[in-house]
């Protein structure tokens, strides 16, 4: 390490003096003159850089400079030589001159981007122009540098380029992990009904057709929607979920289609809607059965012509989002009752997928229990607990009105609260957990509890259709609403 004259001690800075002459011109400053440039010495990061220039002096200069910063640096004196090295080695960043005799930098840039689009390319030229810079950036260049330049500037750009590539690689790794989570093999179940659903997921994944997923609350409709997305050719695009019942009608329109600046009070700037945000990917509209009739008409138009008009705007934009909708309601009954548009129903349900309640696929419970035990053991950092045969038998004999979500909730609780490594029947919550799904032999619930649980079962059976539920119960719909209000909407 060179002694620093500023602090008179061996320190973490090096003093470098570099003089370079450009053979194309007699200007000694063409490549830049770095006089007493203090550069912080970095630890080796094992990142490889490829320098491309038909002038050996330039290559040697950059190789030496970046090599001192801990990079592995290689060079090529022609574009063709650079591409041979690029194909044989995994480079993190490429720095190329624009004007070269055999193959110019634009050709090198385009070839590299066609081979590995995620590798940042820094372009250097002594003949800079705005048009050439724009052309390079459009072709995928990370940055466009004109001579003369300081080596410190190149080092900073290389550092940023490496950071960008690391982020891209990490993003790709995370997407791969997420895709694996929603692979059909990871969506748990081996009952006949779930095997058929897995088959449908594989068949429809690459289709552009709209899909309608139906099933009771907690059956896993969004899990299936994500599985379809991540197994499709849109997996690298966004998956945008929206709960239609959780957003007021007036706000939902703006959320889906966007709005122009000043379209309403508080619209201080224009906003893209979720249909545009999901372009190239999937828009998942959960609980679409709760969408109002006015918004249904606007959604139908989008599905017909694939054009979006933001609230308060006269301009339309194309959307390439694939639509997957889900609901716990019986939409056919809602169409008969006049609560849902028939034409929209048929647009949405090109490919219908129905997820049966957990009580109709009890064979899946042992697999689900094992899956959730492993999941929450991994989260807590412990070993998966074991469920005894008696406890598993108890779990398989419950009604599970909350479906898979209720089962997961109970398993999570047991992983946290059970002191030993084994979960037995005495560790299970009485009454089937929070949902009160089953009556234990030694329990004597009140008539009001029995009535509420029965009404809940009927509503679950009808998919939330209150008209149909009221007919089964032998009461009118207003009475059913009053009962729900009295129970605080627990039914």
Secondary structure, 3 states (H helix, E strand, C coil): CCCECCCCECCCEEEEEECCCCCCCCCCCCCCCEEEEEEECCCCCCCEEEEECCCHHHHHHHHHHHHHCCCEEEEECCHHHHHHHHHHCCCCEEEEECCCCCCCHHHHHHHHHHHCCCCEEEEEECCCCHHHHHHHHHCCCCEEEECCCCHHHHHHHHHHHHHHHHHHHHHHHHHHHHHHHCCCCCCCCCCHHHHHHHHHHHHHCCCCCCEEEECCCCCCHHHHHHHHHHCCCCCCCCEEEEECCCCCHHHHHHHHHEECCCCCCCCCCCEECHHHHCCCCEEEEECHHHCCHHHHHHHHHHHHHCEEECECCCCEEECCCEEEEEECCCHHHHHHHCCCCHHHHHHHCCEEEECCCHHHCHHHHHHHHHHHHHHHHHHHCCCCCEECHHHHHHHHCCCCCCHHHHHHHHHHHHHHHCCCCEECHHHCCHHHHHHCCCCCCCCCCCHHHHHHHHHHHHHHHCCCCHHHHHHHHCCCHHHHHHHHHHCCCCC
